[in-house]
Amino acid sequence: MAEEKKRTRRANGESAIYFGKDGRWHARVPMGYKDDGTPYRRHLTRPTRKDLVEEVRRLEKQRDEGSARQPGKPWTVEKWLWHWVENIAKPVVSENTYAGYEVAVRVHLVPGVGKHRIDRLEPEHLESLYRRMQKNGSKPATAHQAHRTIRTALGEAVRRGHAAKNAAALAKPPRIEEEEAEVEPYSLEEVQRLLIEVNKRRNNARWMLALALGLRQGETLGLRWSDVDLDNEYLKLRRNRLRPKYRHGCPEASPCGRAAAGYCPNRVQVRRETKNTKSRAGRRAVPLPGPLVAMLRQHAEVQERERKAAGNLWVESDYVFTKPLGGPLSPNTDYHDWKRLLEDAGVRDARLHDARHTAATVLMLLGVPDRVIDQIMGWEPGTSARMRARYLHVPDAMLKDVARKIAEAIWGSPETPPVDKNQDNEV
């Protein structure tokens, strides 16, 4: 059938559909205009007219909704992910969030699906990647991190017209099983044993802020004296300490030979020390118990003596907890100090973050109202119920007490056996 005779137009007069000399149906779909003002059309070909019309309608719908891919060389997944993470995400997210994105892109996504075009990436490609990751030893949570990263990146690509769909929004990430081991907060006896050992150590108030008030590690290490009001017995939390990140500072002509930049003798820190608390709930005032006020007063005096003894070697800062010569504490050093504290106190090993679970549970046992617990812990109103369910643990002793009360209510107290009113209970 001659091409000229078979040329037709859609009813709206926009897309041209015709039968070609190659025996296939073709269409030219107007998609708008390029940046230079010239019209841009997409050429399609399908074996049947029915298939072609369906594809034309799909493209026209994308064009009318503004979700169609713009003209130009298609982005590969690799090219888009690196452009997105460095030029779009990095300027607007926190350093920790960027670091998570960068690792997911570099280690998992680019090697796994980087060669695909973003407009041809399918959910099945991603699901296959997640299975390979787990087969190679990655945890489901790691696959979830990669999934969240590419879902966010492709969402931006769709908004900008570089892809018609977000394949990651359709893909099913692996299921994350709940941890079988329930977090067990420290008992009051264990906290008291820790307190005895804490009093022997430098920066002793640092650990009691975690155990008594549930401050996060970043909040405690980012605390400055200007945030502490000992006279009125409260402190304000405004910022978080970030994990240091370094680059090599040695000249290219004579590299230090250290693989990790953090061990370079001339290392240069490339990440700021602290960041402001990202949520309104995180920026909060926390009351200080009297003994903790006394510990902080004593800590201030010790720090002043250290400053005078160090002289010119002291690194001046306003941090409450510092190194022996001043300057902020490293989160990594703080973590290892916690582990040594547990060992020296003869207390079972646990994460530093478990001290936060302990503090939250103690607040519950003391009958502190939920709203006050939320403020002390820094939980957002919309997520506070979920966070309480996660952090507040009911001790066995409390459960046993509840069981005793139920028994007394139903069966009576052990001293008073239940009476059957329908029988003669006299002996």
Secondary structure, DSSP 8 states (H G I E B T S, - for coil): --HHHH-EE-TTS--EEEE-TTSSEEEEEEEEE-TTS-EEEEEEEESSHHHHHHHHHHHHHHHHHT-S--SSS--BHHHHHHHIIIIIITTTS-HHHHHHHHHIIIIIIHHHHTTSBTTT--HHHHHHHHHHHHHTT--HHHHHHHHHHHHHHHHHHHHTTS-SS-HHHHS--------SS------HHHHHHHHHHHTTSTTHHHHHHHHHH---HHHHHT-BGGGEETTTTEEEE-EEE----EE--S-TTS----SSGGG-TT-EE-S-SEEE-SSTTTSEEEE--HHHHHHHHHHHHHHHHHHHHHGGG-B---BSSB-TTBSB--HHHHHHHHHHHHHHHT-----TTHHHHHHHHHHHHTT--HHHHHHHHT--TTTHHHHHHHH----HHHHHHHHHHHHHHHH--TTS----TTS----
